[in-house]
């Protein structure tokens, strides 16, 4: 892995870390922005699946189950075996049973 690729991975990971922080502290809008940034500017990094998971959680937190479902579908289509996919399914299922 060359230096640029490693740097992109670290920057994307930092964005996801920040997005999760915002989610934990009640700012779903900020979490959405951070995750969308990763998807747009770091699309070839290993962090994209985690960015989609944050989108599922943030959209659900904002009450937009339709967009949360769309994000889950993107996860299932692109990362069917990634742990984030299973977690996203649980997040949405928890919202349906309430």
Secondary structure, 3 states (H helix, E strand, C coil): CCHHHHHHHHHHHHHHHHHHHHHHCCCHHHHHHHHHHHHHHCCCCCCHHHHHHHHHHHHHHCCCHHHHHHHHHHHHHHCCCCHHHHHHHHHHHHHHHC
